[in-house]
């Protein structure tokens, strides 16, 4: 079996877009029609592939295959063989699962770009009509929720059908320039400048550093990517970075002093700053080097400790950190923090009772000591965790 028309993929195309074009070029009534034939053929070639290739366009990407992702890859290799293209060329169009995480959010990868899964659109894929006039395919950028304007044509992506008010989604309509209701997609208005600025950044070399910041900002400010004001608020916030962020932290400290109920050397860091350190891990992954948000937090905490030197009466420099919090500040693992405690580099405010162990969530380390320890070591090398104590 071989497709009569050999459709060539575009480098920036999505796998759904390519398979839709492949079905259209070969005269099928729709993707599902082609998928049924492919399903039968794949099973005859390899019985393990039964059910590995879905007949719904929105389900074909590799990261959506979950536990059967290896069979999805094998199925796509066979499809590439029928299409007369390199298997690697077809897999490069897919979002692949990754072991790397942005905090607690899983990541997907495409062409070396790691993206928080939360950033991918689940339903509705807006389009640029000018792009579709030139090259009829869907770029992967249109699948990113923060990409709302076309950086090539300076116009907003069209998200809603002008006739039926439904979200435009080529995976549902199986058409590039028409809504599912059959109406032609109209051109979007001139691009909002903030949307355009984010679009240019996502399309450029800054994308790897930007995607984590987008998720961190969205969660920290409790604003959805889909909010019309998201881009403007994001651009405005980071145009004053890190001064505005430091002002926020200073206001938190002032409020903590007013509301203080117990000595600061008995006050957990989280009682003052909440999940600040934990959430900062959203801004980047270990594989992407330095974390802009964490660097700003550490710089602020260094100043806080300097402004609150060790005295007879406890102050803000004596806040208590957990092993998890200390690991974020030190840029290392909780295992390394425990080793630092075992080797005497860090002292516990309250040593554990006999026959008990420190738990990662126990608030036992002084902020002052952790910051001083962090300053006593050379800055970490990008893409590596800090190693303070040699492994056992």
N, C-alpha and C positions, 0 to 999 in steps of 0.2 A: 504494500500500500504506500502511496506517495501522493501528496497534495499536488494538484495540477498547477496551482499558482503558488510560487515560492515568495512569501511575504517577508521582507527584510525589516527587522526591528530597528526602531530609533534608539539611540543610546540613553535618552532620558525618559523613555516610554515605560508605562506600567505593564505588568504581565497581563492584566485584564484587557487593556487597550490593544495589545498585540494580538491576543487570541480572538478578540472581537473583529479586528481587521482581517485576520486569517480566515475566519468563517465567512466574512463578507466577500473577500477576494475569491473564495472558492465556491461561491454561489449557494451557500447554505441559507435556510430561512432565518436562522438565528444561531446564537452560540449553543443553545441547548440541543439543537438538531445536530450540530457537529460533535458535541460532547457525547451524545448517545453512540454515535458511530465510533468515536475514539475509545469509549469505554469498552465496547465489544472487542475492538482490535487489541487494546492493551491487555485484556484478560487472556486472549489467545496467545499473546507473546509471553506473558508472565502472570500466572494465576494469583500471585501475591498482590497484584495491582488491582484486584477487584475492589471497587469503591474508592480507589486512591485519587481518581480524577473526577471532581464534582461536575454536575451539569448546570450549576448556578454560577454565573460570572463573578459575583461578589465573594465567592468562597475559594477561588482557585489559587490565591497567593500562598506561598509556602508557609509563612508564619501562622496562617489560619488552620493548617493541617494538624496542629497539636502533636499527639503522639505518633501519628502516621506521616510526619513530615519527611522521613527518609523515603517512604514509598511515593510521596508527591514529587520528590526530586527525581526518582527513577522514572516516574510517569512523564515528567516534563522532558527528560532526556530523550525518551522515545518520540515525543511530540516534535522535538527539535530535529530528530532524524527524519521524520516525515516532512518537515517544513524545509529541509535543506539548509538549516542554519547550525552553527556551532552550539552545543549544549550549554557551554559557558555563557554564550551570548544571551541565551534564553533565561538562565538562572540569574544573570546580572540584572534582569528586569524585576526580580522579586525582592520583597522584604524578607529577610531571613531572621530567625530567632537568634538571640544572643544571650550568653551567660552574664553579660555585664548589666548593671542596673544603675538607674538614676535614683539614689536613695532606695526606696522600696518599690519603685516603678520599673517594670521590666523594659528592656530595650529591644528594638529591631534594627537590623543593619542592611544597608544597601550601598554597594560600592565603597565600603569603608566608612560611610557616614552612619554613626549611631544616633538613633532617635528614640526618645521615650515613646512607648507604645500609645500613651495617652494623647500624643500629638497627632496621631493619624485619624482621619475622618472615618466614622463608622457608617454614616449614611449621608447621602448628598455630596456630590463632587461638582463644585462650581467650575465654570469654564470661561476661557477668553475666546470670543468669537473671531477675533482677528488672527489669533494663532491657528485656529481650526481652518481658516480660509487658506492658510499657507501650507501647513502640514497637518493632515487629519489624524491626530493621535493625541493621547492624554499624557502629559508629563507628570512625573511622580510628585512634583512640587504642588500640584493642585490637590493632592491627597493630604497635605499638611494643613491643619486647622488654622495656623497662624498666617498662612499664605493667602491673602485676600485680594491682592491686586497683581496684575500682570506687569512684571518688571520690564518686559520688552515693549509693550504698547501703551504703558501709562494709563491703564483703565482698570476699573474694578472688575473682578470676576463676576459673572452672572450666576447668582445662586438660586433665585426663585423664578419659576416660569411666569411670564406675564399673563398667561391665559388661565391656568388652573391654580396658581399660587402654590404649587407643590415644589419641593426641593428638586433641583436638577441632578440626575444621577445616570450617567451613561451605562452603568452596570445594570440598571433596571430597565431603561428604555432600549438598550442595545443599539443606540444611535448616538452619534457625536454632536450633531447640530440640532437635534430635536428632543423635546421633552417626552416623557412617557405618554402624555396625552396627544402627541402628534404635532403640537405647535412648534414652530421654529423658535430657536433660542435667540433672544434679542441682545444687542450689544450693551455692555455695561457702561455706566457713567465714567467720567474722568476720575482717576484714582485719587483717593484720600492720601495726603502726603505721608502720614504716619504708616498707613498700610503699605505704601510704596517703599518706604524706607526699610520696613521689615522684609518685604518681598525681595528687595535687592540683596539684603544681608543673607537671607536663606538661600538665594541663588548663587551666592559667592563663597569665598573662602572662609567667611566668618560663621558659616552654618554650624560647624561642629561645636563651637563655643556658645552659640546662641540658643540652641534647642533646649539645653538644660536650664538656662536662665529663664526661658519662657515658661517652663513648668514650675520652677521655683516661684516666679512672680505670680503666676496664676493661682497657685495654692496659698501663697502668703497673703495676697491681697483679696482672696476669695472672689476672683473674677474669672469667668469662663473665656476661653479662646474665642468662642462664638459671639461674645458681646461686641456690639458695634464700636464701643469705646476702648476695647482692649489695646489695640495698637497705639493709640494716642496716649493712653495712660502708661504703657510700657516705655515708650520712647521718652516721655516726659520724666519718668522715674529715673531712668538710667542716664539722662542728660545731666543730672545733678549727682551722679555717683562718684564717690561714696558718701558725700556730705549729707544728703538727705537721709540715707540709711543710718548714718551715725547719729543724726538728730533723733531718729526714731528710737534708737537704743538708749540715748541719753534721757529721753522722756520716760522710757520704761524704768530706768534707774531712779529717777526722781519720784515716780509713783511708788516704787518699792520702798524707798526711804520713808515716805509718808505713811504707808500701810504696814510698816515693819511691826511684827508681833513677837519675834524672838531674835536672839543674837544672830548675826550673819554667819558665824561659824557653826551654826546649827540649822542654817537655811539652805536647802538644795538649790542649785543653780536654776533648775527647771521651775521652781516656785517664783523666780523673778523673771526669767527670760522665756519660759515655756519651752517649746520644742525647737528653739532657734538653731541649736547645733545639729539636731537630727534632720531638720528640714533643709539645712544648708547642703546636705549631700545630694539633694535633688538638682542642684545647679550644675553638676558635672559628674562624670564617671572617672574611675581611677585611670582608665586608659586614655583620658583626654588631658592629663597633666594637671596643672594648678587649677584650683577652684576659686573663681573671682569672689564669690560670696564668702567662702571660708576665710580667704585672705583678709577681707574687710573686717570680718568678725574678730579674727585673731589680733589684727592691728588695734581694734577698739579695746579688746580685753587687755592688751599689753599696756595701753594708756590707763585703763581703769586700775590695774595693779600698781602702776607707777604713781598714780594720784592718790592711792590708798596704801601707803607703806605699812609694814608690820608694826603694830602698836600693842600696848597692853590691852586695850579694848578692841574687840573684833570689828572689822569693817567689811566693805564689799569685796575686798581682795581675798576674804576668807570664806567665800561661798563654797559649798560642797558640790563636787562633781562626781558623777558615776563613772564607772570604767568605760561605758559607751561614750560619754561626753568627752572624757580625757582622750580617747582614741581619735575622735574627730579633730581636736585641737592639735594633737601630736602627729596627725596624719599617718596613723599606723593602725594595727589591729588590736582587739581586746586582749589577745594572747600576749602581745608585746607589752601592753600596759600591766598585765599581771606579772610578767617577768620583771618589769621595772619595780614593782612593789616587792617581789620576792628578793630582788638583788639590793634593795634598800635605796633605790633612786627616788621612790615616792613613799611617803609615810601615810598611813591610814589615820583618819581622825579618830576612828574607833576600831581597833583591830578586831577581827572576827573572833568569836568564842572558840574554845578548844574543840577540835574535831569538826569545825565548820569551815566553809570556803567563801571567799568573796563572790558575790553574784554580780554580773555585769550591770545590773540596775541599781545596786547599792550605792548610795551617795556617801563616799568615804574619803575622797581626795580633795585637798584644798586647791581652789582655783590658782592661788598664788604660786604654789609649788609646781603645778602643771605648766603654767605660763613660763616660769623661770627655767624649767627643764626644757621646754620648747625652744627658748632663746639660747640655751647652752649648746645646742647642736646646729650644725650647718644646715642651710635650707635643703629640703628634699630634692632629689633629682626627678624631673617630670616622668610620669608613667610608672613610678615605683612607690611602694609604701615605705615610709620611714622605718629604718631598722636601727633601734637603739641598743638592744642587747643581742649578742650573737645567739642563734638557735641552740637548743640543747644538743 
